[in-house]
Amino acid sequence: MREKLARIGFVATRLAGTDGVSLEAAKWSDVLTELGHTCFFFTGESDRPAERSYVVPEAHFEHDMIAQIHCDLFDDYCRTETTSEAISDYRSHLKRELHAFIRHFDIDLLVIENALSIPMNVPLGLALTELIAETRIPSVAHHHDFVWERARFSVNAAEDYLAAAFPPAMSSIHHVVINSFGAKQLALRTGMRSTLIPNVMDFDTPPGTPDGYANDLRTGFGIGKAECLLLQPTRIVPRKRIERSIELARKLDMPSWLLITHDAGDEGHEYQEYLAEYAEAVGVRVLFAQGRFGHGRGLTAQGDKIYSLADAYQQADLVTYPSWVEGFGNAFLEAIYYRRPLLMSSYEIFKTDIQPKGFQVITFDEFISHATVCDAQAILNQSNNPEDMLQTNYELGRKHYSFRVLRKRLSTLIEQSFDQIS
């Protein structure tokens, strides 16, 4: 067994904020650091330590030219010559920067967070593929979701790029997926094997008791003491089906608010506009609170408090998670970790990978039924004491999705990644 302490370079379009990729990458880097490795970060945006970050604006999917390239590739079946030339130019630029990152920090191994999975930045994916081919540097491609799982990529003028780099089939890349469906589809579509490492939380270190920082959270947002706070801790994108949460709030027949902590992300703002109009039409009070919640606490430019996601969970009466598709489900794990009752849809990965383990949550399929509303009301009215259920869920989380599980799997993964090119 190789016992090499490595200098590990994480690569992503963005490593900042509360999106699932950034949060899971942070957990991986924390565990790898505990194991004695040293982690560095190549990205278009970073909230990691500045002295270990290598920020290249063109690596971000929101960079003006990268976004323009993306629009031309995924709006029809034909791209312009100008787009092809721009992709070539940015691929070369990003590859030079990746080489410089590896030299500057003396990187031994790359961990690539979704940049070889979803084509949000095609030049970056191509640059990574070429760099790995040229250097044979040991690499782990951590796939949170794949291009074939997103309908918005089905019409494209990028078939050659997708085949080459999303994901690439190379002997020096060790592929990691977060669910069993991803492993099966990767094998069926590409013939590539993968390792399954689910998302995790640090269940061996329980969350601390509220320290008073968020005592003003409800009053600050105008939420009365006797009113229910429903928490939607996700990005505002259509696949999250947030209209189901609004529907629940309408049917509860009790004063309530729906608090949405994240922003619209990379899919535009039309869905948020639709939700605002729908909520107003049915008389549901929704707080679009992006900018007021983050991975950690702080202050906005205007001096308002920024609360952590932990603060949001600890103030919530019920977590809503009505997504119709998820790669794994960070909001599920977070609700279990913070011991909050959870109402969620039975999306495919939950049904196949998670639910069989025995978790107790309120589930629905296509719509919010009368029975679903009654179950939620029983929780909110405390007529159904949830404490035993919440503790059972926590213990199941500790068994299956703890840092202890991640630590064991990453130890093996790092050894295999070096052995793979020996």
SVG drawing of the C-alpha trace seen along z (x, -y; Angstrom):
<svg xmlns="http://www.w3.org/2000/svg" viewBox="-57 -50 64 52">
<polyline fill="none" stroke="black" stroke-width="0.4" points="0.0,0.0 1.3,-3.4 1.6,-5.9 2.2,-9.1 1.1,-12.4 0.1,-14.4 -0.3,-18.0 -3.8,-17.9 -5.1,-20.4 -8.9,-20.9 -10.2,-22.3 -13.7,-23.7 -15.4,-26.5 -16.4,-27.9 -15.5,-27.1 -17.5,-29.6 -20.9,-29.9 -23.5,-27.3 -24.0,-25.4 -23.7,-21.6 -20.4,-21.2 -18.7,-23.9 -19.9,-22.4 -18.9,-18.9 -15.5,-20.0 -15.0,-21.7 -15.8,-18.5 -13.4,-16.5 -10.6,-19.0 -11.3,-19.1 -11.1,-15.3 -8.0,-15.1 -6.3,-17.7 -7.1,-15.6 -5.4,-12.7 -2.2,-14.7 -2.5,-15.9 -2.3,-19.6 -5.0,-21.0 -4.9,-23.8 -7.6,-25.3 -7.8,-26.3 -11.1,-28.0 -12.8,-31.0 -14.0,-32.1 -12.8,-31.1 -13.7,-31.5 -10.9,-29.2 -7.6,-30.5 -6.1,-33.0 -2.6,-31.7 -3.7,-28.3 -6.0,-29.5 -5.2,-30.1 -8.0,-32.2 -8.4,-32.4 -11.5,-34.5 -11.9,-32.5 -12.4,-29.3 -15.8,-30.7 -18.9,-29.8 -20.1,-33.4 -17.1,-35.0 -18.6,-37.0 -16.9,-35.1 -17.4,-31.7 -21.1,-32.4 -21.3,-33.6 -19.6,-30.4 -22.0,-28.4 -25.0,-30.1 -23.8,-29.5 -23.1,-25.8 -26.5,-25.0 -29.1,-26.9 -29.2,-24.9 -27.3,-22.2 -24.8,-24.5 -22.1,-26.6 -20.3,-29.5 -16.7,-29.4 -16.1,-32.3 -17.2,-30.1 -14.9,-27.3 -12.0,-29.6 -12.8,-31.2 -13.0,-27.7 -9.6,-26.9 -8.1,-30.1 -9.6,-29.8 -8.7,-26.1 -5.1,-27.0 -5.1,-29.9 -6.7,-27.7 -4.3,-24.9 -1.3,-27.2 -2.8,-28.4 -3.4,-24.8 0.2,-24.0 1.3,-27.1 -1.0,-26.1 0.6,-22.6 4.1,-24.1 3.4,-26.8 2.0,-24.5 3.9,-21.4 0.7,-19.4 0.8,-15.6 -2.9,-14.9 -5.9,-16.7 -9.4,-16.4 -11.8,-17.8 -15.1,-19.0 -17.8,-18.6 -15.7,-20.4 -15.5,-17.1 -19.2,-16.3 -21.4,-19.3 -20.3,-21.5 -20.8,-24.8 -17.2,-25.8 -16.3,-23.7 -12.8,-25.3 -11.9,-24.3 -13.1,-20.7 -11.0,-20.5 -8.0,-22.1 -8.1,-19.6 -8.4,-16.6 -5.4,-17.8 -3.4,-18.5 -4.0,-15.1 -3.1,-13.5 0.1,-15.4 1.2,-15.0 -0.6,-11.8 -1.0,-13.4 -3.1,-11.2 -6.6,-12.7 -10.0,-12.1 -13.0,-13.3 -15.7,-13.9 -19.0,-13.8 -22.0,-15.4 -24.2,-15.0 -23.8,-14.4 -24.7,-16.1 -27.2,-13.5 -29.2,-14.1 -30.0,-17.7 -32.6,-18.3 -31.2,-21.8 -28.1,-20.2 -30.0,-17.9 -30.0,-20.4 -26.4,-21.3 -23.6,-22.0 -21.0,-20.4 -21.1,-16.7 -17.4,-16.5 -16.5,-18.4 -18.9,-16.4 -17.5,-13.1 -14.0,-14.3 -14.2,-15.7 -17.6,-15.3 -16.4,-12.9 -13.1,-11.8 -12.1,-8.1 -8.5,-8.1 -6.5,-5.6 -5.0,-8.3 -8.5,-9.5 -10.3,-7.8 -14.1,-8.5 -16.2,-9.1 -20.0,-9.3 -22.4,-10.2 -25.1,-7.7 -25.7,-4.2 -27.6,-5.4 -24.7,-7.6 -22.4,-4.6 -24.6,-2.5 -25.2,-5.2 -21.5,-6.0 -20.7,-2.4 -23.5,-1.9 -22.8,-5.1 -19.0,-5.2 -17.8,-1.8 -16.0,-3.5 -15.9,-2.1 -16.4,-4.4 -16.3,-4.5 -19.4,-5.4 -18.8,-8.0 -22.1,-9.6 -22.4,-13.1 -21.7,-13.4 -22.1,-15.5 -20.0,-15.5 -22.4,-13.4 -19.7,-12.5 -19.6,-16.1 -23.1,-17.2 -24.2,-20.8 -23.7,-23.2 -26.7,-24.7 -27.8,-28.1 -25.6,-30.8 -28.0,-33.7 -26.6,-35.1 -29.8,-34.2 -32.3,-35.1 -33.3,-38.1 -33.6,-36.1 -37.4,-35.8 -38.1,-39.3 -35.6,-40.7 -37.6,-39.1 -40.9,-40.1 -41.9,-36.6 -44.1,-36.5 -43.4,-34.3 -46.5,-32.2 -46.0,-31.8 -44.5,-28.8 -41.2,-29.0 -40.9,-26.7 -37.3,-26.5 -36.4,-25.8 -32.6,-25.6 -31.9,-25.2 -31.1,-27.1 -34.0,-28.6 -34.0,-26.3 -37.0,-24.5 -36.0,-21.0 -36.4,-22.0 -40.2,-22.4 -40.4,-25.1 -44.0,-25.8 -44.8,-22.6 -43.5,-24.2 -45.7,-27.3 -48.6,-24.9 -47.9,-23.3 -47.8,-26.7 -51.2,-27.6 -52.8,-24.3 -51.5,-24.3 -54.2,-26.6 -51.9,-28.2 -49.9,-31.5 -46.6,-30.6 -43.7,-31.9 -41.5,-30.2 -37.9,-31.2 -35.6,-30.5 -32.0,-30.8 -30.2,-30.4 -30.1,-32.3 -31.1,-31.4 -27.6,-30.1 -26.7,-29.4 -30.2,-29.0 -31.5,-32.5 -34.2,-34.4 -37.4,-33.6 -38.3,-30.8 -37.9,-33.1 -40.2,-35.6 -42.7,-32.9 -42.6,-31.8 -43.0,-35.3 -46.1,-35.8 -47.5,-32.4 -47.0,-33.1 -48.7,-36.4 -51.6,-34.9 -52.3,-32.2 -51.6,-34.5 -48.4,-32.8 -45.6,-34.9 -42.3,-34.0 -38.9,-35.4 -36.3,-35.4 -33.4,-35.8 -30.3,-35.2 -27.4,-37.3 -28.5,-37.0 -27.4,-33.3 -24.0,-31.8 -21.7,-29.0 -20.6,-31.2 -21.7,-34.4 -20.9,-37.9 -22.3,-41.3 -23.7,-42.5 -22.3,-45.7 -25.3,-47.5 -24.4,-46.2 -27.2,-43.6 -26.4,-40.2 -25.5,-37.3 -26.7,-34.1 -25.2,-30.7 -27.1,-27.8 -26.9,-26.3 -28.8,-29.3 -31.5,-28.9 -32.0,-25.2 -32.0,-25.8 -34.7,-28.4 -36.9,-26.4 -40.1,-24.5 -40.1,-22.3 -37.7,-21.9 -39.3,-21.5 -37.4,-19.7 -39.7,-19.0 -37.1,-18.4 -38.0,-16.0 -34.4,-15.1 -31.2,-15.3 -27.7,-13.8 -27.9,-13.0 -29.5,-15.6 -27.5,-17.9 -30.7,-19.5 -31.8,-16.0 -28.5,-15.4 -28.5,-18.9 -32.0,-18.5 -31.1,-15.2 -27.9,-16.6 -29.7,-19.6 -32.5,-17.4 -35.3,-19.1 -38.5,-17.5 -38.4,-17.2 -41.1,-17.1 -39.7,-16.0 -40.5,-14.4 -39.5,-10.8 -37.0,-11.5 -35.3,-8.6 -32.0,-8.6 -33.8,-9.0 -35.9,-5.9 -33.0,-3.7 -30.1,-4.8 -31.4,-6.5 -34.9,-5.6 -34.2,-1.8 -31.9,-2.7 -34.9,-3.5 -35.0,-7.3 -38.4,-8.7 -39.5,-11.8 -42.8,-13.0 -42.7,-12.1 -44.9,-12.7 -44.6,-11.9 -46.2,-14.2 -48.4,-16.5 -49.1,-17.7 -52.0,-15.4 -54.4,-15.9 -52.5,-13.2 -49.2,-15.0 -50.7,-18.2 -52.1,-16.4 -48.7,-14.8 -47.0,-18.3 -49.7,-19.8 -49.2,-17.1 -45.5,-17.9 -46.1,-21.7 -48.8,-21.4 -46.6,-19.1 -49.5,-16.6 -47.0,-14.1 -43.8,-14.4 -41.0,-14.1 -38.0,-13.8 -37.6,-10.0 -37.9,-10.2 -35.3,-13.0 -32.8,-11.1 -33.4,-7.9 -32.6,-9.8 -29.5,-11.3 -28.1,-7.9 -28.8,-6.5 -26.9,-9.5 -24.0,-8.8 -23.9,-5.2 -24.1,-5.8 -23.1,-9.4 -20.6,-10.5 -17.1,-12.0 -15.8,-8.6 -17.3,-6.9 -15.7,-9.6 -12.3,-9.3 -12.1,-5.6 -13.2,-5.9 -10.9,-8.8 -7.9,-7.0 -8.5,-4.1 -9.2,-6.4 -5.9,-8.3 -3.9,-5.1 -5.7,-3.7 -5.3,-6.9 -1.5,-6.8 -1.4,-3.1 -3.5,-3.5 -0.7,-5.1 2.2,-3.1"/>
</svg>
